[in-house]
Amino acid sequence: MNNIFLQGASVALSGLIITFTSLGLFAVIIYVLGRLFPFKEEQVKTEEPVEEAPASITEVEDDENIPAVIATAISYFRTKAHSSLGSSLESGKSGWWSAKRISSQQGRGIRIMRSGK
């Protein structure tokens, strides 16, 4: 029993040594590559933006319409993002599940027939 314990301990110890040695090796490689290829800030050429007049700007004259527009947009995006998972759970199992079950049962029947049971 002592031999089994020593064998397990030596395997665990060698695994830890290999793991941390490879981790240290990768850290050294990353450090060396960082020294060889230092990060350089890219100089972005700044061009003066061309000032174009917007096609049409409408000013909101009535501040009471803003909350209605926001509420309408929120309602629209909520209905668009609504999934039909709840309705499919309420309706029961889908046709895919039924077809897969029938297929698996047929395979089971063929195996039973081949085995002779």
N, C-alpha and C positions, 0 to 999 in steps of 0.2 A: 504494500500500500504506500509505503514511503517513496518507492520508485515512481509510482504514478503521480504523486504529489509533486515531486521534484521535476518530472517531465512537464507537467502542466505549468509549473512556475517558470521553467526555462523558456517554454514556448511563449508565455505571456510577456516575459521580460524581453525576449528577443523581438517580439512584435512591437512593443513600446519603443525599443531602441531604434528599430528600423523606421517607425513612424516619425519620431522626433528628429532623426537624422535627415530624413528626406524633407521634412518641414524646414529645418535649418538650411539645407542645401538650396531649396527654392527661395528662401528669404535672401540668401547671399546672391543668388543669380539675379533676383529682382533688384537688389541694391546695386549690383555691378551694372546692370542694364540701365538703371536710372542715372548712374554717373556717366555712362557712355553717351546716352541720349537724353540730355536734360530738356525739360519742358521749356518751350520758347513761346512767348506771347506773340500772337499774330498781329501785325499792324494792319488795321483795317483802313482802307482808303475812304476818307469821308468826302462824299460828293454832296454838293448843295442840292437839297431836294427841290424839284421843280414844283413851283406853286401853281396848282391848277385850281380853278374855281369849281366847286362841286356842282353837279348837274342841277340838283334842285334841293334846296333846304327849306323845309317847312317848319315854322316855329309853332310850338304848341301854345295856343292861346287860352285853352281851358285846362286848368290843372286837375279838374275833376275826372277827366278821361284817362289819365295816366294809371290809376289803380285798376280801372276796368281793363285796360289793355294788358297790364301785367297779369291780372287774374286769368284773362282769356289765354294768354301765352302759357301760363303754368298748367292750366287745364288741358290745353292741346298737347303739351309734351308729356303730361302724365298719361293721357289716354294712348298716345303713340308708344310709350314705353311699357304699357301694361301687357304682361304676358298672360297667356291663356292656360297656365299651369293649373290654377285652381279649378277651372271648369273641366279640364281633362282628368283631374283627380276625382272630381265628383261623378263624372260619367262612367268611371270604371276603367277596366283594362283596355288598352288599345288593340287594334287589329294586328299590329306587329307582334304583340305579346302572345296573342292567341295563335297566330301562325307559327311562331317559334315553338310554342308548347306542343302543337300538333306535330311539327317536324321532329321534335325530340321524342315524342311518344312513338312515332313511326319507327324511328331508329331503334328505340328500345324493343319494339315488337319484332323487328328483324333480328336483333341480337338474341332474343328469347327463342325465336324459331330456329336460328342456327345452332344454339346450344342444346336444343332438344328438351328444354324444361317446360 
